[in-house]
Amino acid sequence: MKFIKEDKYLLIVFLLMAIAIFVNSYFNSDGYLSSDSYRYLELAQNILKRNSFDVFSFGKNINERGFYSVQPVGYSFLIFLMAEFTGLSVFWSSKILNIFIIGLVLWSFKLLFKKNAYLYGLMFFFASYIKIFSLTWSETIFIFFLYTFAISIYYFLTTSKHLYLVSFAILFTSISLFLSRYIGAFSFGLIGLLGLYYWFIKKEISKSLILVSIASINIILMIIYLNHNYHLSGFKTGMLRVSSSDSTLDFVIQFLKAILVESIIPYTNKHILTKVILFLVVQYSILIYIILKNKIQIIQPNNLKTYFKTISISYVFFIIGLTYILIISFFRWFYMFDDLGERLLAPGSFLLFIALISFLENNSTLLFFKKIKLFLVGISIFSWSINVIYPIVSVHYYTKNYNEVINEIEQKYSKIEKNSIIIFGTDHLRYLRIDLQLQNPMKNEHWNDFINRLKEGHNNIYLDTSKGIKDYDETVVAVIKKYEPNSLIKIN
């Protein structure tokens, strides 16, 4: 494969994203982790210590481990494999895994889009993807498998070469989507519908049978997996899924707002409305200026006529990306989980951005596409700067970095006995000390009732007063106030 100057830009994108992930993780006192991140790492560490897929976080009773089933095990298992291979902690292995995934995607961009691959690579500088790939979230591998699934479908539609290899790729990427996030099962439906299209419209029975077989195999595997969850946890997806309380109007407003914010390249926090409006106005003012300046002709009509007569990669990516966004939004309409935002929408928007760039590359005039290149390079570098450099300069001098926080935690808990219960313990213990149990009272539970419940397990019980406690029963708050902040007190 010939190395051209544009490949240097692709390498720069990779290095800058690796720097972004390392910097965001190291200088953030919590290591750029969320509540889900701690549990992914807990399972990965549990597997690393050869303790199977059962963790304390999902145990129904004291001293009881439960099968990890609220999320699929795929992401944690990949973190475990990376930790085994590198010898690093599960925390840093999760970050290396994210960097590795970015490298694979950029390499595939080189194969698909040749000298313009770096333009597609600049998408990783968008605020949504800097955040997602800096965090320890299963969305990283979900984006990768959704992207490779779309490529597999594209090749299945457009070529008869290596049909069985492409078919296996569809099978593998679609089941991997499900093992990354349960919503990945939507791909089985897409495969099945495509099979029906080949049967009734294209009249290609062999391709239809391949696709229907793939969908059937994956559905059977999904049923086995979910039934296994139900047998061990009592729920098919690990917990009771609560119906959404949002009205239809509230949801529509949430959806439109989320889509709008997702389209803003350098910013992703929809809760700070002034900044959302500012970045929205600036970004789209520049685009409008590019379009209106000198009355640039945008599309080449002759190219467009030919383009829609063939199955293009932008068409496939657009359909799959849009389908994902509509389905995840549909489920969010009916069930209460994360608000619509970059975490839920980014996998679909990733494909939509690829589809848009590819469409413009193949159908816009050279002058217009050149200006779009300049816009994309400029706003992407700006996005990387304000989402990586600015937070370091403005924050890290005033907070402890991740390593300092972890060293303090390890020192603080170094003499705590195995199987002890920690009340209000830091979530980092979920993966640093998988032999400890983290227990908190229920919101309205009396302190004495809570302690009596814990004592039934006959464990050593410690109270950590590091967290600011609120929204608990007044008896719980009163006990916390009796002790010095940041203390570790043995209760039993």
C-alpha positions in Angstrom: 0.0 0.0 0.0 1.5 3.3 -1.2 2.3 5.9 1.5 1.2 9.4 0.4 1.4 12.7 2.1 -2.3 12.6 3.2 -1.4 9.5 5.2 0.7 11.7 7.5 -2.4 13.7 8.3 -4.1 10.4 9.2 -1.2 9.5 11.5 -1.5 12.9 13.1 -5.2 12.4 13.7 -4.4 9.1 15.4 -1.6 10.6 17.6 -3.7 13.5 18.6 -6.6 11.2 19.6 -4.3 9.0 21.6 -3.0 12.2 23.4 -6.6 13.3 23.9 -7.6 10.0 25.6 -4.5 9.9 27.7 -4.7 13.5 28.8 -8.5 13.4 29.5 -8.1 10.2 31.5 -4.9 11.2 33.4 -5.8 14.8 34.4 -9.4 14.1 35.2 -9.5 13.1 38.9 -12.0 10.3 38.2 -10.1 9.1 35.2 -13.0 10.1 32.8 -15.2 7.3 34.2 -18.9 7.2 34.7 -21.1 4.9 36.8 -21.3 2.4 34.0 -17.5 2.6 33.5 -16.9 1.4 37.0 -19.0 -1.7 36.4 -17.3 -2.5 33.1 -14.0 -2.3 34.9 -15.3 -4.4 37.8 -16.3 -7.2 35.5 -13.0 -7.0 33.6 -11.0 -7.2 36.8 -13.2 -10.0 38.0 -12.4 -12.0 34.9 -8.8 -11.1 35.2 -8.7 -12.6 38.7 -10.5 -15.7 37.3 -13.7 -15.1 39.3 -16.0 -15.7 36.3 -18.8 -13.2 35.3 -20.3 -12.9 38.8 -19.7 -9.7 40.6 -20.8 -8.2 44.0 -22.5 -5.3 42.3 -25.3 -7.6 41.1 -25.6 -9.9 44.1 -29.1 -10.1 45.5 -28.0 -10.5 49.1 -24.9 -9.7 51.3 -21.9 -11.9 50.4 -23.6 -13.0 47.2 -22.2 -12.4 43.7 -24.6 -12.1 40.8 -24.2 -12.6 37.1 -23.3 -9.3 35.2 -26.3 -8.8 33.1 -27.5 -5.2 33.0 -25.1 -4.7 30.1 -23.7 -7.4 27.8 -20.3 -8.8 28.7 -18.6 -8.0 25.4 -16.9 -4.7 26.3 -15.6 -5.9 29.6 -14.3 -9.1 28.1 -12.3 -7.1 25.5 -10.9 -4.9 28.3 -9.9 -8.2 30.1 -8.1 -9.4 26.9 -6.3 -6.1 26.5 -5.2 -6.3 30.2 -4.0 -9.9 29.7 -2.0 -8.9 26.6 -0.4 -5.7 27.9 -0.1 -6.4 31.6 -1.6 -3.0 32.3 -4.4 -2.3 34.8 -8.0 -2.7 33.6 -8.3 1.1 33.7 -5.5 1.8 31.3 -6.3 -1.3 29.3 -9.8 0.2 28.6 -8.1 3.4 27.3 -5.6 1.5 25.2 -8.5 -0.5 23.7 -10.2 2.7 22.7 -7.0 3.9 21.0 -6.6 0.6 19.3 -10.2 0.8 17.9 -9.5 4.3 16.6 -6.4 3.0 14.8 -8.4 0.2 13.2 -11.1 2.6 11.9 -8.5 5.0 10.6 -6.7 2.2 8.8 -10.0 1.1 7.2 -10.6 4.7 6.1 -7.3 4.6 4.3 -8.5 1.5 2.4 -12.0 2.9 1.6 -11.4 6.6 1.0 -7.8 6.7 -0.2 -6.2 10.1 -0.1 -9.2 11.8 1.5 -9.2 9.3 4.4 -7.9 11.9 6.8 -11.1 14.0 6.3 -13.2 11.1 7.6 -10.6 10.7 10.4 -11.2 14.3 11.5 -14.6 13.1 12.8 -12.8 11.7 15.9 -12.0 15.4 16.8 -15.8 16.1 17.1 -16.7 16.8 20.7 -19.0 13.8 20.9 -16.3 11.3 19.9 -13.6 12.9 22.0 -15.8 12.4 25.0 -17.0 8.9 24.1 -13.5 7.6 23.3 -12.0 9.2 26.3 -14.5 7.6 28.6 -14.7 3.9 29.4 -18.0 3.2 27.6 -19.2 0.3 25.5 -20.2 2.8 22.9 -16.6 2.7 21.6 -16.8 -0.9 20.4 -20.4 -0.4 19.5 -19.4 2.4 17.1 -16.7 0.1 15.7 -18.9 -2.9 15.1 -21.7 -0.7 13.7 -19.2 0.8 11.3 -17.8 -2.6 10.2 -21.4 -4.0 10.0 -22.3 -1.2 7.5 -19.1 -1.9 5.5 -20.0 -5.7 5.4 -23.6 -4.9 4.2 -22.2 -2.5 1.5 -19.9 -5.2 0.1 -22.7 -7.8 0.2 -24.9 -5.5 -1.8 -22.2 -4.4 -4.4 -20.0 -7.4 -5.1 -20.2 -11.2 -5.5 -16.6 -11.7 -4.7 -15.7 -13.5 -1.4 -19.4 -13.8 -0.6 -19.0 -16.3 2.2 -16.3 -14.2 3.8 -18.5 -11.1 3.6 -21.4 -13.2 5.0 -19.3 -14.3 7.9 -18.4 -10.6 8.5 -22.1 -9.7 8.7 -22.7 -12.6 11.1 -19.8 -11.6 13.4 -20.3 -7.9 13.4 -24.1 -8.1 14.1 -23.7 -10.5 17.0 -20.9 -8.4 18.3 -23.2 -5.4 18.2 -25.6 -7.3 20.5 -22.8 -8.4 22.8 -21.7 -4.7 23.0 -25.1 -3.3 23.7 -28.5 -5.0 23.8 -29.8 -2.5 21.2 -27.4 -4.1 18.8 -30.2 -6.7 18.1 -31.7 -4.2 15.7 -29.1 -5.4 13.2 -30.8 -8.8 13.1 -34.0 -7.2 11.8 -32.1 -5.3 9.2 -30.4 -8.5 8.0 -33.7 -10.3 7.9 -35.4 -7.4 5.9 -32.5 -7.4 3.5 -33.0 -11.2 3.0 -36.7 -10.6 2.2 -35.6 -7.9 -0.3 -33.4 -10.4 -2.1 -36.1 -13.0 -2.1 -39.1 -11.0 -3.3 -37.5 -8.1 -5.2 -34.1 -9.2 -6.5 -35.1 -12.9 -6.9 -31.6 -13.9 -5.7 -32.6 -16.9 -3.6 -29.1 -17.9 -2.6 -28.3 -14.5 -1.1 -31.7 -14.4 0.5 -31.1 -17.7 2.2 -27.7 -16.6 3.5 -29.1 -13.4 5.1 -32.2 -15.1 6.6 -29.9 -17.8 8.0 -27.6 -15.2 9.5 -30.6 -13.4 11.1 -32.0 -16.7 12.4 -28.7 -17.8 13.9 -28.2 -14.5 15.7 -31.8 -14.4 17.0 -31.3 -17.9 18.4 -28.0 -16.9 20.1 -29.7 -13.8 21.4 -32.6 -15.8 22.9 -30.1 -18.2 24.6 -28.2 -15.3 26.0 -31.3 -13.5 27.3 -32.7 -16.7 28.8 -29.4 -17.2 30.5 -29.7 -13.7 32.0 -33.3 -14.5 33.1 -32.3 -17.7 34.7 -29.5 -16.1 36.8 -30.9 -12.6 37.5 -34.6 -12.9 37.1 -34.6 -10.3 34.2 -33.7 -10.8 30.6 -31.6 -7.6 30.5 -30.5 -7.7 34.2 -33.0 -5.3 35.6 -36.6 -4.1 35.5 -36.9 -1.6 32.6 -39.1 1.3 33.8 -41.5 2.9 31.4 -40.7 6.5 30.5 -42.7 9.3 32.2 -42.1 11.8 29.4 -45.1 13.1 27.5 -45.0 12.8 23.7 -44.4 16.6 23.4 -41.5 16.4 26.0 -39.9 13.5 24.1 -40.2 15.3 20.7 -38.6 18.4 22.1 -35.8 16.2 23.7 -35.3 14.4 20.4 -35.1 17.5 18.3 -32.7 19.2 20.8 -30.5 16.1 20.9 -30.3 15.9 17.1 -29.4 19.6 16.9 -26.7 19.4 19.5 -25.3 16.3 17.9 -24.8 18.2 14.7 -22.6 20.8 16.5 -19.1 19.7 15.9 -17.1 21.4 18.7 -19.6 21.1 21.6 -21.8 18.4 23.1 -23.3 19.6 26.4 -26.9 20.3 25.7 -27.6 21.5 29.3 -25.7 24.8 28.9 -28.0 26.5 26.4 -26.0 29.7 25.9 -23.0 27.8 24.6 -25.2 25.5 22.5 -26.7 28.6 20.8 -23.3 30.2 20.4 -21.6 27.3 18.7 -24.7 26.5 16.7 -24.9 30.1 15.3 -21.1 30.3 14.6 -20.9 26.9 12.9 -23.9 27.3 10.6 -23.1 30.9 9.8 -19.7 29.7 8.4 -21.4 27.0 6.4 -24.0 29.4 5.0 -21.2 31.9 4.1 -19.4 29.1 2.2 -22.5 28.3 0.3 -23.4 31.8 -0.6 -19.9 33.2 -1.2 -19.6 33.9 -4.9 -22.6 31.8 -5.5 -20.6 28.6 -5.5 -22.2 25.7 -7.4 -22.5 22.9 -4.8 -23.6 19.8 -6.7 -22.5 18.5 -10.1 -25.8 17.4 -11.7 -24.2 14.8 -14.1 -22.5 13.1 -11.2 -25.7 13.0 -9.2 -27.7 11.2 -11.9 -25.1 8.5 -12.0 -24.7 8.4 -8.3 -28.3 7.5 -7.5 -28.3 4.7 -10.1 -25.8 2.7 -8.0 -25.6 1.5 -4.4 -23.1 3.9 -2.9 -21.4 3.6 0.5 -23.0 6.9 1.6 -26.4 5.5 0.8 -25.8 2.3 2.9 -24.2 4.2 5.8 -27.1 6.8 5.8 -29.8 4.1 5.9 -28.1 2.1 8.7 -27.2 5.2 10.7 -30.6 6.7 10.5 -32.3 3.3 11.3 -30.2 3.0 14.5 -31.1 6.6 15.6 -34.8 6.0 15.0 -34.8 2.7 16.8 -32.8 3.9 19.9 -35.1 6.9 20.0 -38.2 4.7 19.8 -37.0 2.6 22.8 -36.2 5.8 24.7 -39.7 7.0 24.1 -41.1 4.0 25.9 -38.5 3.2 28.5 -36.6 5.3 31.0 -32.8 5.2 30.6 -30.2 7.8 29.5 -31.5 11.0 28.0 -31.1 11.3 24.3 -27.6 12.8 23.8 -24.2 12.0 22.4 -24.0 8.6 24.1 -27.2 7.2 22.5 -27.0 9.0 19.2 -23.2 9.0 18.4 -23.1 5.5 16.9 -25.7 6.5 14.3 -24.4 10.0 13.8 -20.9 8.5 13.1 -22.3 6.7 10.1 -24.3 9.8 9.0 -21.2 12.0 9.1 -19.4 9.4 6.9 -22.4 9.3 4.5 -22.4 13.1 4.2 -18.7 13.5 3.6 -18.7 10.7 1.1 -21.7 12.2 -0.7 -20.1 15.6 -1.0 -16.8 14.0 -2.1 -18.4 12.3 -5.0 -21.0 14.8 -6.0 -20.0 18.3 -5.1 -17.9 20.6 -7.3 -14.2 20.7 -6.7 -14.3 24.3 -5.5 -17.1 23.6 -3.1 -15.5 20.4 -1.7 -12.2 22.3 -1.3 -13.9 24.9 0.9 -15.7 22.1 2.9 -12.3 20.5 3.5 -10.9 23.8 4.9 -14.0 24.2 7.1 -13.8 20.6 8.3 -10.1 20.9 9.1 -10.5 24.2 10.9 -13.5 23.4 13.0 -12.1 19.9 13.9 -8.8 21.3 15.1 -10.8 24.0 17.1 -12.9 21.2 18.6 -9.9 19.2 19.6 -8.3 22.2 21.2 -11.3 23.3 23.3 -12.1 19.7 24.4 -8.5 18.6 25.2 -6.2 21.6 25.7 -8.6 24.0 27.3 -9.7 21.6 30.1 -6.1 20.9 31.1 -5.2 24.6 31.3 -8.3 25.6 33.1 -8.7 22.7 35.5 -5.7 20.4 36.2 -3.8 23.0 38.3 -6.7 22.9 40.9 -7.4 19.2 41.1 -5.6 15.9 41.7 -4.9 13.8 38.7 -6.2 10.2 38.4 -3.0 8.5 39.7 -2.9 10.7 42.8 -6.5 9.9 43.6 -5.9 6.1 43.1 -2.8 6.2 45.2 -4.7 7.8 48.0 -7.5 5.3 47.7 -5.2 2.3 47.7 -3.3 3.6 50.8 -6.6 4.4 52.6 -8.0 0.9 52.0 -4.8 -1.1 52.2 -5.5 -2.6 55.6 -9.2 -3.3 55.1 -10.0 -7.0 55.4 -11.3 -9.1 52.4 -15.1 -9.4 52.1 -15.6 -6.2 54.2 -18.6 -4.0 53.5 -17.9 -0.4 52.7 -20.8 2.1 53.2 -20.6 5.1 50.8 -17.2 3.8 49.5 -15.7 5.3 46.3 -16.8 3.6 43.1 -13.1 3.1 42.2 -13.2 0.2 44.7 -15.4 -1.7 42.3 -12.4 -2.6 40.2 -9.5 -1.8 42.6 -10.7 -4.1 45.3 -13.2 -6.6 43.9 -13.0 -8.5 47.2 -14.9 -5.6 48.9 -18.7 -5.0 48.9 -20.0 -1.5 48.4 -23.4 -1.0 50.1 -25.5 2.1 50.5 -28.9 2.5 52.3 -32.0 2.9 50.3 -33.1 6.5 50.0 -35.8 6.3 52.8 -34.2 3.6 54.9 -33.5 4.2 58.6 -29.9 3.9 59.6 -30.5 1.1 62.2 -32.6 -0.9 59.8 -29.8 -0.6 57.2 -27.0 -1.6 59.7 -29.1 -4.6 61.0 -29.5 -5.7 57.4 -25.8 -5.6 56.8 -24.9 -7.4 60.0 -26.8 -10.4 58.9 -23.9 -11.1 56.6 -21.4 -11.1 59.6 -18.9 -9.0 57.7 -16.6 -6.2 58.9 -18.5 -3.0 58.1 -16.8 0.4 57.4 -18.2 3.8 56.9 -16.5 6.1 54.4 -17.4 9.8 55.0 -15.6 11.2 51.9 -18.8 11.7 49.9 -21.3 14.5 50.5 -24.4 12.7 51.5 -27.9 14.1 50.8 -31.3 12.8 49.8 -31.1 10.0 52.4 -33.1 9.4 55.6 -32.3 12.0 58.3 -30.9 9.3 60.5 -28.3 8.4 57.9 -27.3 12.1 57.5 -27.1 12.5 61.3 -24.7 9.5 61.5 -22.4 10.9 58.8 -22.3 14.3 60.5 -20.9 12.7 63.7 -17.6 11.9 62.0 -14.8 13.9 60.4 -15.0 14.2 56.6 -12.8 11.9 54.6 -12.7 9.4 57.4 -12.9 5.6 57.4 -14.7 4.3 60.5 -15.3 0.7 61.5 -18.9 0.2 62.4 -18.9 -3.5 63.1 
